[in-house]
Amino acid sequence: MEHLELFFKSIFIDNMVFATFLGMCSYLAVSKKVTTAVGLGAAVIFVLAITVPLNWLLDQYILQPGALVWLGPEYADYDLSFLSFIMFIATIATMVQLVEIVVEKFSPSLYNSLGIFLPLIAVNCAILGGSLFMQSREIPTLGLALTYGVSSGIGWFLAILAIAAIREKIRYSNVPPALRGLGITFIITGLMAIGFMSFGGMLTGGEEETVVEDKTEQAIQIEKDKVDDKVKEIEKLSEAENTTALNE
């Protein structure tokens, strides 16, 4: 259940493009044709699926404070977290080079259509963002890190595929001259981001409703306690007045 929740949350709620606007350069530049968008999206899924688990291992066993304790007790005080960016980027660059070699070997046409944007995956902020989000959210297991990497890649893939399909159709539409090109693309992206925000209640709506109910019950109980205290005060005052009257 935890894997399934993380899978859908990473695709729809925490989408790399529509929630955090990462990887926008490639998203805007390579989304003119669906075939090109599919190729780049598949490459991003592959790179995220490999680099996020690898960087999770690096973070757990090398980079975190005290992570080197497995080498011996004398290494328990070492903190190599300042190397996170360098290590993560090195892993990403290695995987991107592997993807570039494979694409050039088996699909030269796709390699030529992607052009400079294929090697630029190494500096795509969505790729590095996946590893940094994995680290900041403290994903506990390697399996969840793999799920997060794959689902984040799928979310980016769906975003670029959707905008590519829309841009292919919209070129035949009567778009005002001032909005043609990136102008209408930014507007559509904003509307799609608003649409994806509606998925926010898909996994959290029940929890929010429970929290509201709990707060309402707590407020009612507090008011009841206040009323009870007032009643007790009034009873004490009445008893004191009755006692005074009897004594007189």
C-alpha positions as CSV (number, residue, x, y, z in Angstrom):
1,M,0.0,0.0,0.0
2,E,2.9,2.3,0.8
3,H,4.4,1.7,-2.6
4,L,1.1,2.3,-4.4
5,E,0.4,5.5,-2.5
6,L,3.9,6.9,-3.2
7,F,3.5,5.8,-6.9
8,F,0.3,7.8,-7.5
9,K,1.4,10.7,-5.3
10,S,4.6,11.2,-7.3
11,I,2.8,11.1,-10.6
12,F,-0.3,13.2,-10.0
13,I,0.2,15.2,-6.8
14,D,3.9,15.9,-6.6
15,N,4.4,16.0,-10.4
16,M,7.9,17.2,-11.3
17,V,6.6,19.7,-13.9
18,F,3.2,20.8,-12.6
19,A,3.9,20.8,-8.9
20,T,7.6,22.0,-8.7
21,F,8.2,23.2,-12.3
22,L,11.4,21.2,-12.6
23,G,12.8,20.2,-16.0
24,M,11.0,23.1,-17.8
25,C,13.8,23.7,-20.3
26,S,13.6,20.2,-21.9
27,Y,9.8,20.2,-21.4
28,L,9.4,23.3,-23.5
29,A,12.1,22.7,-26.1
30,V,11.4,19.0,-27.0
31,S,7.6,19.0,-26.8
32,K,6.9,20.1,-30.4
33,K,6.5,16.5,-31.6
34,V,5.0,13.5,-29.8
35,T,7.6,11.1,-31.0
36,T,10.4,13.2,-29.7
37,A,8.7,13.7,-26.4
38,V,8.1,10.0,-26.0
39,G,11.8,9.3,-26.6
40,L,13.0,11.9,-24.1
41,G,10.4,10.9,-21.6
42,A,11.5,7.3,-21.7
43,A,15.1,8.4,-21.2
44,V,14.1,10.5,-18.2
45,I,12.2,7.5,-16.7
46,F,15.3,5.3,-17.2
47,V,17.7,7.8,-15.7
48,L,15.5,8.5,-12.6
49,A,14.8,4.8,-12.1
50,I,18.6,4.1,-11.9
51,T,19.9,7.2,-10.3
52,V,17.4,7.7,-7.4
53,P,18.1,4.1,-5.9
54,L,21.9,4.5,-6.5
55,N,21.9,7.9,-4.8
56,W,19.8,6.4,-2.0
57,L,22.5,3.9,-1.4
58,L,25.2,6.6,-1.5
59,D,23.2,8.7,1.0
60,Q,22.6,5.8,3.4
61,Y,26.0,4.3,3.5
62,I,28.4,7.2,2.7
63,L,26.9,10.7,2.8
64,Q,24.7,10.8,6.0
65,P,26.3,11.8,9.3
66,G,27.6,8.6,10.8
67,A,26.9,6.6,7.7
68,L,30.4,5.2,7.6
69,V,30.0,3.3,10.8
70,W,29.9,0.1,8.8
71,L,33.6,0.6,8.2
72,G,34.3,0.7,11.9
73,P,33.5,2.6,15.1
74,E,36.3,5.1,14.4
75,Y,34.4,6.4,11.4
76,A,31.1,7.1,13.2
77,D,31.8,10.8,13.6
78,Y,32.5,11.4,9.9
79,D,30.0,13.6,8.1
80,L,30.3,13.6,4.3
81,S,26.9,15.3,3.6
82,F,28.7,18.2,1.9
83,L,29.6,15.9,-0.9
84,S,25.9,15.2,-1.8
85,F,25.7,17.4,-4.8
86,I,29.0,16.2,-6.3
87,M,28.2,12.5,-5.8
88,F,24.6,12.8,-7.0
89,I,25.6,14.7,-10.2
90,A,28.4,12.2,-10.9
91,T,26.0,9.3,-10.7
92,I,23.5,11.1,-12.9
93,A,26.2,12.0,-15.5
94,T,27.3,8.4,-15.7
95,M,23.8,7.1,-16.3
96,V,23.1,9.8,-18.9
97,Q,26.2,8.8,-20.8
98,L,25.0,5.2,-20.8
99,V,21.6,6.3,-22.1
100,E,23.2,8.4,-24.8
101,I,25.3,5.5,-26.0
102,V,22.3,3.1,-26.1
103,V,20.1,5.6,-28.0
104,E,22.8,6.4,-30.5
105,K,23.4,2.7,-31.1
106,F,19.8,1.5,-31.4
107,S,17.9,4.6,-32.6
108,P,20.0,7.1,-34.5
109,S,16.9,9.0,-35.7
110,L,15.7,9.6,-32.2
111,Y,19.3,10.5,-31.2
112,N,19.4,13.1,-34.0
113,S,16.0,14.5,-33.1
114,L,16.8,14.9,-29.4
115,G,20.0,16.7,-30.3
116,I,21.8,18.5,-27.5
117,F,18.9,17.9,-25.1
118,L,19.9,14.2,-24.6
119,P,23.3,14.9,-23.0
120,L,21.7,17.9,-21.2
121,I,19.6,15.4,-19.1
122,A,22.7,15.3,-16.9
123,V,22.0,18.9,-15.9
124,N,18.2,18.6,-16.0
125,C,17.0,19.9,-12.7
126,A,14.2,17.3,-12.6
127,I,16.8,14.5,-12.5
128,L,18.8,16.1,-9.7
129,G,15.5,17.1,-8.0
130,G,14.4,13.5,-7.8
131,S,17.5,12.5,-5.8
132,L,17.4,15.6,-3.6
133,F,13.7,15.1,-2.8
134,M,14.4,11.5,-2.0
135,Q,17.1,12.7,0.5
136,S,15.0,15.5,2.0
137,R,11.9,13.3,2.4
138,E,14.0,10.6,4.1
139,I,12.6,7.7,2.0
140,P,13.3,4.7,4.3
141,T,13.9,1.8,2.0
142,L,15.6,1.0,-1.3
143,G,12.3,-0.3,-2.7
144,L,10.5,2.9,-2.0
145,A,13.4,4.9,-3.6
146,L,13.0,2.8,-6.7
147,T,9.3,3.4,-6.7
148,Y,9.8,7.1,-6.2
149,G,12.3,7.3,-9.1
150,V,10.1,5.4,-11.5
151,S,6.9,7.3,-10.6
152,S,8.6,10.7,-10.8
153,G,9.9,9.8,-14.3
154,I,6.4,8.7,-15.3
155,G,5.0,11.9,-14.1
156,W,7.5,13.9,-16.1
157,F,6.8,11.7,-19.1
158,L,3.1,12.2,-18.9
159,A,3.6,16.0,-18.6
160,I,5.8,16.3,-21.7
161,L,3.6,13.8,-23.7
162,A,0.4,15.8,-22.9
163,I,1.9,19.1,-23.9
164,A,3.4,17.6,-27.1
165,A,0.1,16.2,-28.1
166,I,-1.6,19.6,-27.5
167,R,1.1,21.5,-29.3
168,E,0.7,19.3,-32.4
169,K,-3.0,20.0,-32.5
170,I,-2.9,23.6,-31.6
171,R,-0.7,24.6,-34.6
172,Y,-3.8,24.2,-36.7
173,S,-5.9,26.3,-34.3
174,N,-6.6,30.0,-34.6
175,V,-4.3,31.3,-31.9
176,P,-3.8,35.0,-31.6
177,P,-0.4,36.1,-33.1
178,A,0.9,37.5,-29.8
179,L,0.4,34.1,-28.0
180,R,1.8,31.8,-30.6
181,G,4.7,29.6,-29.6
182,L,5.8,29.7,-26.0
183,G,3.1,32.1,-25.0
184,I,0.2,29.7,-25.5
185,T,2.4,26.8,-24.2
186,F,2.9,28.6,-20.9
187,I,-0.8,29.3,-20.6
188,I,-1.6,25.6,-21.3
189,T,1.0,24.5,-18.8
190,G,-0.5,26.7,-16.1
191,L,-4.0,25.3,-16.8
192,M,-2.7,21.8,-16.7
193,A,-0.9,22.5,-13.4
194,I,-4.2,23.7,-11.9
195,G,-5.9,20.5,-13.2
196,F,-3.2,18.4,-11.5
197,M,-3.7,20.3,-8.3
198,S,-7.2,18.7,-8.1
199,F,-5.6,15.4,-7.5
200,G,-4.3,16.7,-4.1
201,G,-7.3,15.5,-2.3
202,M,-7.1,12.0,-3.8
203,L,-4.9,10.6,-1.1
204,T,-5.2,13.3,1.6
205,G,-8.9,14.1,1.6
206,G,-9.9,11.4,4.1
207,E,-7.1,12.4,6.5
208,E,-8.0,16.1,6.3
209,E,-11.7,15.2,7.0
210,T,-10.6,13.2,10.0
211,V,-8.5,16.0,11.3
212,V,-11.4,18.5,11.0
213,E,-13.7,16.1,12.8
214,D,-11.2,15.7,15.6
215,K,-10.7,19.4,16.0
216,T,-14.5,19.9,16.1
217,E,-14.9,17.3,18.8
218,Q,-12.1,18.9,20.8
219,A,-13.7,22.3,20.5
220,I,-17.1,21.0,21.7
221,Q,-15.4,19.2,24.6
222,I,-13.6,22.4,25.6
223,E,-16.9,24.4,25.5
224,K,-18.6,21.7,27.7
225,D,-15.8,21.9,30.2
226,K,-16.1,25.7,30.4
227,V,-19.9,25.4,31.0
228,D,-19.3,22.7,33.7
229,D,-16.8,25.0,35.4
230,K,-19.3,27.9,35.3
231,V,-22.0,25.7,36.8
232,K,-19.7,24.6,39.6
233,E,-18.8,28.2,40.4
234,I,-22.4,29.2,40.5
235,E,-23.2,26.3,42.8
236,K,-20.4,27.2,45.1
237,L,-21.6,30.8,45.2
238,S,-25.1,29.7,46.0
239,E,-23.9,27.4,48.8
240,A,-21.8,30.3,50.2
241,E,-24.8,32.6,50.1
242,N,-27.1,30.0,51.7
243,T,-24.5,29.4,54.5
244,T,-24.2,33.2,55.1
245,A,-28.0,33.5,55.3
246,L,-28.4,30.7,57.8
247,N,-25.6,32.1,60.0
248,E,-27.4,35.5,60.1
